[in-house]
Amino acid sequence: MRRSGEWGLTTAALSIRLDDPAFTVGLDRFAADFADAEQAVAALRSRRGPA
């Protein structure tokens, strides 16, 4: 999860901040791609109208 600009791995018992720039850049790209995909799906659904 990303909180306050930092990535971390979180479970019910543990939270670890991620410091590896190569890994966090990959997570940033994945999150941006996922957000773009969600917007594309929402746009397609809005064009189709009510189900």
N, CA, C and O atoms as a Tinker XYZ file with bonds, in Angstrom:
   204  protein
     1  N      0.834000   -1.170000    0.000000    73     2
     2  CA     0.000000    0.000000    0.000000    64     1     3
     3  C      0.879000    1.232000    0.000000    63     2     4     5
     4  O      2.033000    1.193000    0.426000    81     3
     5  N      0.315000    2.328000   -0.484000    73     3     6
     6  CA     1.065000    3.586000   -0.537000    64     5     7
     7  C      0.401000    4.568000    0.414000    63     6     8     9
     8  O     -0.802000    4.817000    0.343000    81     7
     9  N      1.213000    5.115000    1.301000    73     7    10
    10  CA     0.706000    6.090000    2.269000    64     9    11
    11  C      1.740000    7.202000    2.431000    63    10    12    13
    12  O      2.925000    6.937000    2.632000    81    11
    13  N      1.283000    8.431000    2.341000    73    11    14
    14  CA     2.154000    9.607000    2.485000    64    13    15
    15  C      3.344000    9.556000    1.530000    63    14    16    17
    16  O      4.450000    9.964000    1.881000    81    15
    17  N      3.105000    9.050000    0.319000    73    15    18
    18  CA     4.163000    9.011000   -0.685000    64    17    19
    19  C      5.155000    7.877000   -0.547000    63    18    20    21
    20  O      6.129000    7.821000   -1.298000    81    19
    21  N      4.936000    6.968000    0.395000    73    19    22
    22  CA     5.860000    5.840000    0.588000    64    21    23
    23  C      5.113000    4.520000    0.458000    63    22    24    25
    24  O      3.972000    4.387000    0.903000    81    23
    25  N      5.774000    3.553000   -0.157000    73    23    26
    26  CA     5.202000    2.211000   -0.301000    64    25    27
    27  C      5.551000    1.365000    0.910000    63    26    28    29
    28  O      6.619000    1.508000    1.504000    81    27
    29  N      4.632000    0.486000    1.262000    73    27    30
    30  CA     4.891000   -0.437000    2.356000    64    29    31
    31  C      4.128000   -1.731000    2.165000    63    30    32    33
    32  O      3.087000   -1.764000    1.509000    81    31
    33  N      4.653000   -2.790000    2.742000    73    31    34
    34  CA     3.960000   -4.064000    2.778000    64    33    35
    35  C      3.316000   -4.163000    4.147000    63    34    36    37
    36  O      3.981000   -3.997000    5.169000    81    35
    37  N      2.019000   -4.434000    4.164000    73    35    38
    38  CA     1.273000   -4.394000    5.413000    64    37    39
    39  C      0.428000   -5.648000    5.590000    63    38    40    41
    40  O     -0.252000   -6.090000    4.664000    81    39
    41  N      0.481000   -6.214000    6.794000    73    39    42
    42  CA    -0.411000   -7.297000    7.193000    64    41    43
    43  C     -1.058000   -6.873000    8.509000    63    42    44    45
    44  O     -0.800000   -5.780000    9.013000    81    43
    45  N     -1.894000   -7.742000    9.056000    73    43    46
    46  CA    -2.532000   -7.425000   10.338000    64    45    47
    47  C     -1.500000   -7.292000   11.457000    63    46    48    49
    48  O     -1.713000   -6.549000   12.415000    81    47
    49  N     -0.383000   -8.012000   11.335000    73    47    50
    50  CA     0.601000   -8.037000   12.417000    64    49    51
    51  C      1.864000   -7.233000   12.135000    63    50    52    53
    52  O      2.644000   -6.985000   13.055000    81    51
    53  N      2.091000   -6.818000   10.886000    73    51    54
    54  CA     3.389000   -6.258000   10.529000    64    53    55
    55  C      3.259000   -5.230000    9.413000    63    54    56    57
    56  O      2.412000   -5.363000    8.529000    81    55
    57  N      4.100000   -4.211000    9.460000    73    55    58
    58  CA     4.172000   -3.234000    8.382000    64    57    59
    59  C      5.638000   -2.938000    8.101000    63    58    60    61
    60  O      6.402000   -2.627000    9.015000    81    59
    61  N      6.030000   -3.038000    6.825000    73    59    62
    62  CA     7.419000   -2.815000    6.433000    64    61    63
    63  C      7.455000   -1.747000    5.353000    63    62    64    65
    64  O      6.776000   -1.872000    4.333000    81    63
    65  N      8.240000   -0.700000    5.566000    73    63    66
    66  CA     8.414000    0.353000    4.571000    64    65    67
    67  C      9.400000   -0.143000    3.519000    63    66    68    69
    68  O     10.432000   -0.724000    3.854000    81    67
    69  N      9.080000    0.089000    2.242000    73    67    70
    70  CA     9.950000   -0.334000    1.151000    64    69    71
    71  C     10.887000    0.805000    0.768000    63    70    72    73
    72  O     10.444000    1.921000    0.497000    81    71
    73  N     12.194000    0.512000    0.747000    73    71    74
    74  CA    13.202000    1.530000    0.468000    64    73    75
    75  C     13.900000    1.364000   -0.881000    63    74    76    77
    76  O     14.624000    2.263000   -1.309000    81    75
    77  N     13.699000    0.236000   -1.555000    73    75    78
    78  CA    14.396000   -0.041000   -2.810000    64    77    79
    79  C     13.789000    0.789000   -3.946000    63    78    80    81
    80  O     12.653000    0.541000   -4.350000    81    79
    81  N     14.537000    1.773000   -4.465000    73    79    82
    82  CA    13.979000    2.649000   -5.499000    64    81    83
    83  C     13.530000    1.891000   -6.752000    63    82    84    85
    84  O     12.505000    2.239000   -7.337000    81    83
    85  N     14.263000    0.877000   -7.172000    73    83    86
    86  CA    13.879000    0.124000   -8.365000    64    85    87
    87  C     12.527000   -0.553000   -8.145000    63    86    88    89
    88  O     11.698000   -0.589000   -9.054000    81    87
    89  N     12.305000   -1.076000   -6.971000    73    87    90
    90  CA    11.050000   -1.760000   -6.663000    64    89    91
    91  C      9.895000   -0.765000   -6.550000    63    90    92    93
    92  O      8.807000   -1.013000   -7.070000    81    91
    93  N     10.130000    0.355000   -5.873000    73    91    94
    94  CA     9.050000    1.328000   -5.691000    64    93    95
    95  C      8.689000    2.024000   -7.001000    63    94    96    97
    96  O      7.530000    2.386000   -7.201000    81    95
    97  N      9.659000    2.219000   -7.899000    73    95    98
    98  CA     9.351000    2.789000   -9.214000    64    97    99
    99  C      8.447000    1.824000   -9.973000    63    98   100   101
   100  O      7.503000    2.247000  -10.640000    81    99
   101  N      8.734000    0.528000   -9.871000    73    99   102
   102  CA     7.876000   -0.470000  -10.507000    64   101   103
   103  C      6.466000   -0.451000   -9.940000    63   102   104   105
   104  O      5.491000   -0.577000  -10.680000    81   103
   105  N      6.361000   -0.295000   -8.634000    73   103   106
   106  CA     5.036000   -0.212000   -8.004000    64   105   107
   107  C      4.292000    1.041000   -8.454000    63   106   108   109
   108  O      3.084000    0.999000   -8.690000    81   107
   109  N      5.011000    2.152000   -8.572000    73   107   110
   110  CA     4.386000    3.392000   -9.053000    64   109   111
   111  C      3.837000    3.207000  -10.467000    63   110   112   113
   112  O      2.724000    3.638000  -10.768000    81   111
   113  N      4.625000    2.562000  -11.332000    73   111   114
   114  CA     4.166000    2.319000  -12.708000    64   113   115
   115  C      2.948000    1.409000  -12.722000    63   114   116   117
   116  O      1.986000    1.662000  -13.446000    81   115
   117  N      2.991000    0.350000  -11.920000    73   115   118
   118  CA     1.862000   -0.566000  -11.857000    64   117   119
   119  C      0.603000    0.156000  -11.381000    63   118   120   121
   120  O     -0.473000   -0.027000  -11.951000    81   119
   121  N      0.734000    0.972000  -10.343000    73   119   122
   122  CA    -0.417000    1.705000   -9.811000    64   121   123
   123  C     -0.980000    2.670000  -10.858000    63   122   124   125
   124  O     -2.198000    2.796000  -10.990000    81   123
   125  N     -0.108000    3.349000  -11.598000    73   123   126
   126  CA    -0.565000    4.278000  -12.639000    64   125   127
   127  C     -1.268000    3.518000  -13.765000    63   126   128   129
   128  O     -2.314000    3.950000  -14.248000    81   127
   129  N     -0.693000    2.385000  -14.184000    73   127   130
   130  CA    -1.318000    1.578000  -15.236000    64   129   131
   131  C     -2.680000    1.048000  -14.780000    63   130   132   133
   132  O     -3.635000    1.027000  -15.557000    81   131
   133  N     -2.762000    0.628000  -13.536000    73   131   134
   134  CA    -4.018000    0.112000  -13.006000    64   133   135
   135  C     -5.082000    1.205000  -12.977000    63   134   136   137
   136  O     -6.235000    0.963000  -13.337000    81   135
   137  N     -4.699000    2.399000  -12.552000    73   135   138
   138  CA    -5.641000    3.526000  -12.526000    64   137   139
   139  C     -6.111000    3.863000  -13.940000    63   138   140   141
   140  O     -7.290000    4.150000  -14.148000    81   139
   141  N     -5.193000    3.831000  -14.915000    73   139   142
   142  CA    -5.570000    4.083000  -16.310000    64   141   143
   143  C     -6.559000    3.033000  -16.804000    63   142   144   145
   144  O     -7.528000    3.364000  -17.488000    81   143
   145  N     -6.316000    1.767000  -16.459000    73   143   146
   146  CA    -7.209000    0.686000  -16.869000    64   145   147
   147  C     -8.596000    0.860000  -16.246000    63   146   148   149
   148  O     -9.608000    0.646000  -16.914000    81   147
   149  N     -8.643000    1.246000  -14.976000    73   147   150
   150  CA    -9.943000    1.470000  -14.326000    64   149   151
   151  C    -10.713000    2.593000  -15.016000    63   150   152   153
   152  O    -11.927000    2.494000  -15.195000    81   151
   153  N    -10.019000    3.650000  -15.402000    73   151   154
   154  CA   -10.672000    4.759000  -16.095000    64   153   155
   155  C    -11.180000    4.320000  -17.459000    63   154   156   157
   156  O    -12.268000    4.724000  -17.869000    81   155
   157  N    -10.410000    3.499000  -18.169000    73   155   158
   158  CA   -10.831000    3.011000  -19.481000    64   157   159
   159  C    -12.082000    2.144000  -19.360000    63   158   160   161
   160  O    -13.000000    2.265000  -20.171000    81   159
   161  N    -12.123000    1.280000  -18.364000    73   159   162
   162  CA   -13.292000    0.432000  -18.146000    64   161   163
   163  C    -14.508000    1.289000  -17.798000    63   162   164   165
   164  O    -15.603000    1.053000  -18.309000    81   163
   165  N    -14.317000    2.273000  -16.939000    73   163   166
   166  CA   -15.435000    3.166000  -16.570000    64   165   167
   167  C    -15.952000    3.912000  -17.798000    63   166   168   169
   168  O    -17.161000    4.090000  -17.945000    81   167
   169  N    -15.053000    4.350000  -18.682000    73   167   170
   170  CA   -15.472000    5.057000  -19.890000    64   169   171
   171  C    -16.273000    4.131000  -20.802000    63   170   172   173
   172  O    -17.287000    4.537000  -21.368000    81   171
   173  N    -15.819000    2.898000  -20.940000    73   171   174
   174  CA   -16.557000    1.932000  -21.772000    64   173   175
   175  C    -17.938000    1.653000  -21.194000    63   174   176   177
   176  O    -18.922000    1.571000  -21.930000    81   175
   177  N    -18.006000    1.510000  -19.886000    73   175   178
   178  CA   -19.294000    1.238000  -19.255000    64   177   179
   179  C    -20.242000    2.418000  -19.416000    63   178   180   181
   180  O    -21.440000    2.224000  -19.623000    81   179
   181  N    -19.723000    3.637000  -19.324000    73   179   182
   182  CA   -20.594000    4.804000  -19.443000    64   181   183
   183  C    -21.117000    4.957000  -20.874000    63   182   184   185
   184  O    -22.212000    5.484000  -21.073000    81   183
   185  N    -20.358000    4.508000  -21.863000    73   183   186
   186  CA   -20.818000    4.557000  -23.253000    64   185   187
   187  C    -21.917000    3.543000  -23.520000    63   186   188   189
   188  O    -22.795000    3.782000  -24.349000    81   187
   189  N    -21.874000    2.402000  -22.819000    73   187   190
   190  CA   -22.857000    1.352000  -23.031000    64   189   191
   191  C    -24.208000    1.711000  -22.434000    63   190   192   193
   192  O    -25.242000    1.221000  -22.886000    81   191
   193  N    -24.198000    2.559000  -21.426000    73   191   194
   194  CA   -25.450000    2.940000  -20.776000    64   193   195
   195  C    -25.825000    1.948000  -19.691000    63   194   196   197
   196  O    -25.035000    1.068000  -19.349000    81   195
   197  N    -27.031000    2.088000  -19.148000    73   195   198
   198  CA   -27.463000    1.217000  -18.043000    64   197   199
   199  C    -27.576000   -0.235000  -18.502000    63   198   200   201
   200  O    -27.953000   -0.524000  -19.638000    81   199
   201  N    -27.241000   -1.126000  -17.595000    73   199   202
   202  CA   -27.298000   -2.558000  -17.905000    64   201   203
   203  C    -28.708000   -3.106000  -17.732000    63   202   204
   204  O    -28.939000   -4.295000  -17.951000    81   203
